[in-house]
Amino acid sequence: MSDINATIKAELEAHPIKLFMKGVPAMPQCGFSQTVIQILSFYDVEYSSMNILENPEFRQGLKDYFEWPTFPQLVVNGELVGGCDIIMELHENGELQEVLDSAKK
Ligand SMILES: N[C@@H](CCC(=O)N[C@@H](CS)C(=O)NCC(=O)O)C(=O)O
């Protein structure tokens, strides 16, 4: 396993709910990241985030790791749930709560 893949895996093991985004929750630097932050604020959930603009290794590494070319990326239990469009869809159809509840404590 490449170094960055091992680093990503360790990061995901440490954080059951991880949002890779542009900017930080208090100041998202992209509308798609901002939308996901707003959606997550509807839920009583703790999550960790990483600003991929300040972590170029992760920015490229995650695209390869999940074979997903864009951010945000919401990851639960080490598995990519999706980006902005998918999170919005799961929120609107009522499935996001279950996904977030499945996070290992
Ligand atoms: N349809 C995507 C929109 C996200 C998107 O297009 N993100 C772009 C612009 S912020 C991106 O991450 N591009 C790759 C990059 O900047 O490394 C979603 O649902 O998340």
PDBQT file of the ligand as one rigid body, heavy atoms in Angstrom, charges set to zero:
ROOT
HETATM    1  N1  LIG A 201     -21.317  17.263  -8.188  1.00  0.00    +0.000 N 
HETATM    2  C1  LIG A 201     -20.253  17.348  -7.204  1.00  0.00    +0.000 C 
HETATM    3  C2  LIG A 201     -19.824  18.776  -7.087  1.00  0.00    +0.000 C 
HETATM    4  C3  LIG A 201     -18.468  18.922  -6.431  1.00  0.00    +0.000 C 
HETATM    5  C4  LIG A 201     -17.450  19.519  -7.378  1.00  0.00    +0.000 C 
HETATM    6  O1  LIG A 201     -17.704  19.682  -8.594  1.00  0.00    +0.000 OA
HETATM    7  N2  LIG A 201     -16.263  19.851  -6.829  1.00  0.00    +0.000 N 
HETATM    8  C5  LIG A 201     -15.193  20.356  -7.653  1.00  0.00    +0.000 C 
HETATM    9  C6  LIG A 201     -15.117  21.880  -7.519  1.00  0.00    +0.000 C 
HETATM   10  S1  LIG A 201     -15.162  22.466  -5.854  1.00  0.00    +0.000 SA
HETATM   11  C7  LIG A 201     -13.878  19.701  -7.230  1.00  0.00    +0.000 C 
HETATM   12  O2  LIG A 201     -13.731  19.230  -6.108  1.00  0.00    +0.000 OA
HETATM   13  N3  LIG A 201     -12.919  19.605  -8.166  1.00  0.00    +0.000 N 
HETATM   14  C8  LIG A 201     -11.693  18.881  -7.937  1.00  0.00    +0.000 C 
HETATM   15  C9  LIG A 201     -10.676  19.641  -7.160  1.00  0.00    +0.000 C 
HETATM   16  O3  LIG A 201     -10.837  20.849  -6.921  1.00  0.00    +0.000 OA
HETATM   17  O4  LIG A 201      -9.665  19.034  -6.764  1.00  0.00    +0.000 OA
HETATM   18  C10 LIG A 201     -20.782  16.820  -5.845  1.00  0.00    +0.000 C 
HETATM   19  O5  LIG A 201     -21.901  16.351  -5.812  1.00  0.00    +0.000 OA
HETATM   20  O6  LIG A 201     -20.061  16.876  -4.843  1.00  0.00    +0.000 OA
ENDROOT
TORSDOF 0
